[in-house]
Amino acid sequence: ITNVAISNNTVTNCNKGIEKVGSHEVSSVTIIGNSFSDMVGALAYGIRFGVGMAVTKNFIISDNVLSNCETGGMELNITNALLSNNIFMSCERGIFIFNGVNVNIASGLFDGCGGSVKEEIEDTSSTSTSKVSNVTIRNSNATSASIKGVSDISDCVIEERTSATSPENCIFSVKNVRGCTVAGGIRPATFASGGVISNNTISFDDVGSSNSAAAIKLASNNDEYIISGNH
């Protein structure tokens, strides 16, 4: 399946809005300007392409609204994707990526998303190349990280979270963080090296159990880091 355009649809009260099934190739797909709301049941996502990274590729997913999706807004196993200017509202998980390659998440809003150990954005790839820029997260219900596992974050805003039990993990397991305003702490992956944490504004209510959460927390193996211009 190739060269598919999905636009200007309204999908509500289903299990999933759009889903790939099977291992056949799906490529050169645009999903633009749709509304997916009130997805319920097992693996209830607005957009789900969770099978076959090597044959799921070259996607543009932009200007969609995903709201009240019980499991999450998007689950993606994908190569070469631009996710831009999407709005997520009251989704327990926002964007969940596993085995993603060259995924660019640009702009967009997450409002009232996150949950118990559920992030607004998470990439579980062992060597992630995903990038996040110009995203706003507000009214987060995430209990640990709001953004986790991506390679690079820039110019994002994460406002104070409603239930941040581990505030120092607000941005967790991310190598490079630049120019962000964060109501929480920044913590690279344990074995990350050669990263940059620069020009961020970090301020948050310390609600950690020990009242000693760190703004920037490095592990013993975070060698050759540049930390500059943060306040």
C-alpha positions, -999 to +999 in steps of 0.1 A: +000+000+000+016+033-011+007+069-018-023+071+005-039+104+017-061+103+047-076+137+055-105+156+070-122+126+086-140+125+120-138+092+138-154+087+172-164+059+196-143+032+180-115+009+192-089+025+169-091+053+144-065+041+118-045+009+122-021-012+102-025-049+104-003-076+090+033-073+077+027-059+043+045-026+032+028+007+039+047+037+026+043+073+015+012+080+036-002+114+047-026+116+076-037+153+078-065+172+095-084+144+110-102+141+144-100+109+165-119+109+197-132+085+224-113+054+214-120+026+239-110-010+246-078-029+242-050-010+226-073+019+219-052+044+199-063+071+175-035+061+151-017+028+153+010+015+130+027-009+154+038-037+131+069-038+109+092-008+111+111-018+079+079-018+058+061+011+075+079+043+063+077+078+048+048+092+067+035+127+073+011+129+102+000+165+109-027+188+121-048+160+137-068+162+169-067+131+191-088+132+223-099+108+250-081+079+234-081+053+262-047+038+256-030+066+237-030+090+208-005+072+186+016+040+186+042+039+159+068+014+147+081+034+117+109+047+096+111+083+083+081+102+098+072+138+103+047+144+131+038+180+132+012+203+148-009+175+162-031+181+193-035+155+220-062+160+247-069+136+277-050+107+262-033+085+289-003+082+266+005+107+238+030+093+212+045+059+219+073+049+195+092+016+194+118+008+169+114+042+153+141+055+129+143+092+119+111+103+135+107+141+138+080+154+162+077+191+155+052+215+172+020+203+187+002+204+220-004+178+248-031+189+272-042+167+301-023+137+289+000+112+307-007+088+335+009+064+359+043+057+343+028+069+310+045+096+291+033+123+266+062+112+243+082+080+246+106+062+223+118+028+234+143+023+206+176+011+219+194+037+198+168+063+192+171+089+165+138+106+172+138+144+177+112+166+194+110+204+189+086+232+197+061+210+216+040+223+245+029+200+274+004+213+299-018+199+327+003+167+325-008+137+346+025+118+341+039+105+373+075+102+361+087+114+327+068+136+302+093+130+275+114+098+275+139+080+254+142+103+224+176+115+211+171+153+210+147+179+224+148+216+216+126+246+223+099+228+241+077+239+271+067+215+298+045+232+324+040+222+360+026+187+362-003+176+384+011+144+398+049+145+394+061+119+418+096+120+403+101+156+392+138+152+383+127+127+356+105+151+337+128+147+307+143+113+311+168+092+292+174+120+266+209+128+254+205+164+242+182+190+256+184+226+244+164+258+248+135+243+268+114+257+296+108+228+319+088+225+352+109+195+362+143+181+360+165+167+331+182+133+334+202+116+306+203+079+301+228+062+324+254+054+297+249+084+275+280+104+267+289+133+246+255+151+250+246+187+255+222+203+280+221+240+273+201+272+276+172+256+294+150+273+320+143+248+348+119+256+377+095+233+395+078+226+428+098+199+445+073+172+453+097+143+454+095+120+484+129+131+496+124+168+488+158+167+470+150+164+434+177+176+410+173+201+382+199+182+361+210+148+372+240+130+357+250+094+363+285+082+368+288+072+331+277+105+316+311+114+303+320+143+280+289+163+286+284+200+280+261+217+304+259+254+298+237+285+300+209+269+321+190+287+348 
